[in-house]
Amino acid sequence: MKVCFVIISSRKKCILDCLQSLWEHVNHRYNYPVYVYYFDDIYDSWWFKRKVTKKQLGAVHFQQTPYQTPSFIEEHELFYHRKDLDYVRKSFSIKRKGYLHMCHFFCNMFNMHEELRRYDIIITHDDESGYTQCLNENPAKEIIRDQSVWLGAYSVGKRLKNGKPHQGHLDTRLKLWEFTK
């Protein structure tokens, strides 16, 4: 069973903390490769990559990925133009376009990055994620493979409000069920 971690990143301020937390609380036991895909050129410097290597956080690979909006989606259809939604009016301006690029990456990473096709299980993380304690289970084995699931999440409840999704969760999934069916 071949396993790796994938992190999509655009925030240089938090990636080292994220990688260190992942290594100390999970990956030091398994040494799964970690692929950090990033926009722009924020991790291109030799000095930065050397800094990561010196911290001995396992096999970390940095690879630039392009900003990309699917060609079949016209500009006026992008989420930040949905002014009929309260969440868009209050919290989702064009400044959040990077988030849409990240969503496109996660939905199409196998087509965009051939090296990921070699893995049986890919565990994704956000660049601002971290752990406060060791994960006792092997996330690839006990959490994913042994439960025979194709997709899963752990500790997802932390982002809910009083155990329920907030309006932003609902608005960003508008018509998703119909589309999925």
LINPEQUI-V518564 format. One record per backbone hydrogen bond with DSSP energy under -1.0 kcal/mol. NH is the residue of the N-H (numbers start at 1). CO is the residue of the C=O. If there is no record, write none. Layout:
nh = [NH & NH]
co = [CO & CO]
This chain:
nh = [4 & 5 & 6 & 7 & 8 & 9 & 14 & 18 & 19 & 20 & 21 & 22 & 23 & 24 & 25 & 26 & 27 & 28 & 29 & 31 & 34 & 35 & 36 & 37 & 38 & 39 & 44 & 49 & 50 & 51 & 52 & 53 & 54 & 56 & 60 & 61 & 63 & 65 & 73 & 77 & 78 & 81 & 82 & 83 & 85 & 89 & 90 & 91 & 92 & 96 & 97 & 99 & 100 & 101 & 102 & 103 & 104 & 105 & 106 & 107 & 108 & 112 & 113 & 116 & 117 & 118 & 119 & 120 & 121 & 123 & 125 & 129 & 135 & 142 & 143 & 144 & 145 & 146 & 148 & 149 & 158 & 159 & 160 & 161 & 164 & 170 & 171 & 172 & 174 & 176 & 179 & 180 & 181]
co = [121 & 33 & 123 & 35 & 125 & 37 & 11 & 14 & 15 & 16 & 17 & 18 & 19 & 20 & 21 & 22 & 22 & 23 & 26 & 27 & 59 & 5 & 61 & 7 & 63 & 9 & 41 & 45 & 46 & 47 & 48 & 49 & 50 & 53 & 58 & 34 & 36 & 38 & 70 & 74 & 75 & 78 & 79 & 81 & 82 & 85 & 86 & 87 & 88 & 93 & 94 & 96 & 96 & 97 & 98 & 99 & 100 & 101 & 102 & 103 & 104 & 108 & 109 & 113 & 114 & 115 & 116 & 2 & 2 & 4 & 6 & 126 & 25 & 138 & 138 & 139 & 140 & 141 & 145 & 144 & 155 & 156 & 157 & 164 & 161 & 166 & 167 & 168 & 171 & 173 & 175 & 176 & 177]
